[in-house]
Amino acid sequence: MTNNLKRRLKEHKFGGTITTSRMKNSELVYEDNYDAFEEARRRGLYLKSAAGRRFLKKKLNMDG
């Protein structure tokens, strides 16, 4: 979750976070925008769940 997507992607690419430090060739495949922090947090937690991962997989297959 971020209010500056460009900066956040750069942090991931250059190992700014432990979780993504091994994912040097990651690319953005999905983006959501929310005005309220709590709403964005709930969505982030959902996308990390099994149901959220299925949603993203289905979305990527439809767009790809």
Secondary structure as UniProt FT lines:
FT   HELIX           5..13
FT   TURN            14..15
FT   TURN            18..22
FT   TURN            24..25
FT   HELIX           37..47
FT   HELIX           50..63
//
